[in-house]
Every structure is written in structure tokens, then in C-alpha cells.
Amino acid sequence: MPDSIDRRLMLKLGGAAAGMVLGARGADAQKYPPPSDVDRGRVENGKVTFPEWRSQADPKTPPPPAPLPPEQRVGFAIVALGRLSLEELLPAFGECKKAKLVALVSGSPEKLRTTAQQYGIAPENCYDYAGFDRIRDNPAVQVVYIVLPNGMHREYVERAAAAGKHVLCEKPMATSAADARAMVEACKRANVRLMIAYRIQYEPYNQRAARFVQEGTFGRLVGATMTNVQTVAPDGEKQWRHKRVQAGGGALPDIGLYCINTARFLTGEEPTEVYAEQFSPPGDPRYAQVEETVAWTMRFPSNFLAQCLTSYGARDDKHQRLNFATATVDMPNAYRYQGQQLYVAQNQGDMDERQQVILPQKNQFAEEIDHMADCVLSNRQPRTPGEEGVQDHVIMEAIYESAKTGRPVKLKAYEGKDVFRGPPLPPEG
């Protein structure tokens, strides 16, 4: 650069002369105007904030992240290093603001060692399943996140609770309503929090759809079609999801559960009746123990009807459509890990318009993990506690019964909204 100062020249000039040169440069810097409040921002309640810098014509920018210092974050142990853990959960901790990864549990020594090195987990914070109970002696671990096959959830939730650790458990919560209830009771006895990882309830687009329903934005929600389907490899029977003892069922508890839980979450209501049909291709070893396809209808107290389809035999599609009195809301990719979209079709004056609603994308896994961390820090009930998971098992068992008998099945009626959920979340950004 033309105005750069040669290091060798500085050494020759000596300290005093060098100070004169640098002092001159410093004096030049004083000629710049001081930064304005818009550029500098300010600190409020321990967070850096900036005044709005764009006009009303542009969307507002979100505030800067305000993560807790590492020593104040809640420590999590991840139990099982399968695809979900390695592809989604461990990377999500990089976006968490209140949680941190401190321990790993795996039955594969090589995978455990490799993953621990990648994420900076100390060897003493790595556990195999036989030694899992030693986690009680690790004060760095405050929450255990269970990511095992469904049939193992109850055992490890109960062991984590006995070790005095709070528990975040993947969905489906268990393989039966009876096991799910036992898990709730075990956590109550141990005085620890139990949360089920219903990531959709922490996802901004589905949260916005719930606001449409509950605030009556487009009038009454009349009906919905909810589809969650995907295909399985030809030798899919080797997967744990196709073994009843580990999975508890096929497409219904694995991916159809999203339709059940989201319909309940959107309305805040509990279904009063279900009717279902089920199919599996004869002779296909993938479906010797679990079902391929289930279609069912749920009726709710407001007479909202949800028509749902789940399958392991149809090309990947995770779409929901909500039919309101005055608008149609389409949500492609509603249940995906990312890429949600939301379109509203309604009459505007003399025009029939379809507009896209664009919201800031957030990592669903980071959001749910941070929610659990916040519940630990504030000692409060999670939004999706164990009781929420129990109710989904009750509904799934009614769906299987209806598919078996060919008749509708009545469910217990509940008054009020969100009867199985904890305190509401703040509005989505």
C-alpha cells in the first residue's frame, strides 16, 4: 500500500521518531466522525441491540444472537450416534444459545472415539451402554437426550431419571401408551423434567399456521389434508424401523405421528374420534412385522376434520393443506428438517391472490434443544412434556384398532386447549 510504513524504517527511526509517526496517524484518525447510534448500537439487559436501519419498505432484520456464555449453558449428553444424531443433532449445537454438548453415549467404540474427537468431547465424558449409569457422577451433564430406537426409550429414560438427569426423548416416545405413562411417572418420582422432541412445534412456519387457526385469522378451520410419506430401500427389513420390538409399528409411529401431533398442535384440541384403514404389500419382507401404509381421519370438538396419509411406499412428500372458511393455506415440506414454505390463497377485493409468507428460517433441532435448556435454567415445564407423548400413543392405538376392526373408534373428550402441553412459547420471529 502507498501509505504503509516500512517495518525496517521504523526500527531505524527508533522509539521516539516512530511514536511521532504513529501519533500523526492517530491524529488523522480523529478526523473521522464518531459512529452514530444506528451504527454503534447499545447494550440493553446484557444484549447488544441496534436501531432499525432500513425503511418501512423493507423487512426488519432480526436482532444479533445473544448466546449465554459457555459456562452458563446447560450441558447435554447425546445417547446413540445414529444418522439423526450425527447429521442433525450434533451440528445443531453450533446454533444453540443456551445449550452445549458435553457427553456422548454409543455402543460403537470406534464411532464414539471419532465423534468425540470431532466435537471436542473429553474421553472421560464418553460412555458405552453398560457404563451409562456412571453419568450420575458427571455434574457437567444436566440433560440426557435419548435418540435410541423406540423400543429402548423407556429403559434409558428411566435410567437417566434414576441418575438425576433431566430427559429430552425423541418421538415416538415409546412403543405403547403403557410404557409412555411409566416414563412420565419415573421422571416425576425422580423430580426431573421430561420433554418429547416434537420439533415441529418449535418450527416458525408451523407456529405461524397455529396462530392462523387459534386467532381466527381466516375464520374457522374446516379441514386439513396431511401427508407424510417416503420410500424404503429394497432390503429395508434390515433396518430397526422394520422390527416391531424396536419400532413398535411402521410408517404410523415413525412419520405418520407428525400428522397426528401437528393437527393437535395447530388446533390446541384433542380428537374425539378416529377412523382408519391400513395396507401392506403381501409377501414383502419389509412389512412382515410392521405396516407400510395407513390412512385415517380424525374428528375434533370444533368439527375440524383432518384427513391423514402415511406410507413407506410412496415417493417422499411432506405436505399439509389447511382449508379455512376464507382462505387456503398450503405448506409444502411442512414436516421436513428444513425448507418449510407457506402460501395463503384468498380473495382480495376483486382478485383471487396466492401469496407466499416468508419467515426467518431457524434450525428446528437447535430451537427444541434450547427450549429444553431454558426449562432447566428456569425450572419450568417444557411445552411438549411426556404427557403430550402419551396422548399420541393413545391416538395411535385407536388408529390401529380402527384399521383392524373397520369401525370408527371414540376417544376420551377433553375440555379446553393445550391440555397436555406446558406454558406457551413466545410468538415466532
C-alpha positions, 0 to 999 in steps of 0.5 A: 500500500502507498501509505504503509510504513516500512517495518525496517524504517521504523526500527531505524527511526527508533522509539521516539521518531516512530511514536511521532509517526504513529501519533500523526496517524492517530491524529488523522484518525480523529478526523473521522466522525464518531459512529452514530447510534444506528451504527454503534448500537447499545447494550440493553439487559446484557444484549447488544441491540441496534436501531432499525436501519432500513425503511418501512419498505423493507423487512426488519432484520432480526436482532444479533444472537445473544448466546449465554456464555459457555459456562452458563449453558446447560450441558447435554449428553447425546445417547446413540450416534445414529444418522439423526444424531450425527447429521442433525443433532450434533451440528445443531449445537453450533446454533444453540444459545443456551445449550452445549454438548458435553457427553456422548453415549454409543455402543460403537467404540470406534464411532464414539472415539471419532465423534468425540474427537470431532466435537471436542468431547473429553474421553472421560465424558464418553460412555458405552451402554453398560457404563451409562449409569456412571453419568450420575457422577458427571455434574457437567451433564444436566440433560440426557437426550435419548435418540435410541430406537423406540423400543429402548426409550423407556429403559434409558429414560428411566435410567437417566431419571434414576441418575438425576438427569433431566430427559429430552426423548425423541418421538415416538416416545415409546412403543405403547401408551403403557410404557409412555405413562411409566416414563412420565411417572419415573421422571416425576418420582425422580423430580426431573423434567421430561420433554418429547422432541416434537420439533415441529412445534418449535418450527416458525412456519408451523407456529405461524399456521397455529396462530392462523387457526387459534386467532381466527385469522381466516375464520374457522378451520374446516379441514386439513389434508396431511401427508407424510410419506417416503420410500424404503430401500429394497432390503429395508427389513434390515433396518430397526424401523422394520422390527416391531420390538424396536419400532413398535409399528411402521410408517404410523409411529415413525412419520405418520405421528407428525400428522397426528401431533401437528393437527393437535398442535395447530388446533390446541384440541384433542380428537374425539374420534378416529377412523382408519384403514391400513395396507401392506404389500403381501409377501414383502419382507419389509412389512412382515412385522410392521405396516407400510401404509395407513390412512385415517381421519380424525374428528375434533370438538370444533368439527375440524376434520383432518384427513391423514396419509402415511406410507413407506411406499410412496415417493417422499412428500411432506405436505399439509393443506389447511382449508379455512372458511376464507382462505387456503393455506398450503405448506409444502415440506411442512414436516421436513428438517428444513425448507418449510414454505407457506402460501395463503390463497384468498380473495382480495377485493376483486382478485383471487391472490396466492401469496407466499409468507416468508419467515426467518428460517431457524434450525428446528433441532437447535430451537427444541434443544434450547427450549429444553435448556431454558426449562432447566435454567428456569425450572419450568415445564417444557411445552411438549412434556411426556404427557403430550407423548402419551396422548399420541400413543393413545391416538395411535392405538385407536388408529390401529384398532380402527384399521383392524376392526373397520369401525370408527373408534371414540376417544376420551373428550377433553375440555379446553386447549393445550391440555397436555402441553406446558406454558406457551412459547413466545410468538415466532420471529 
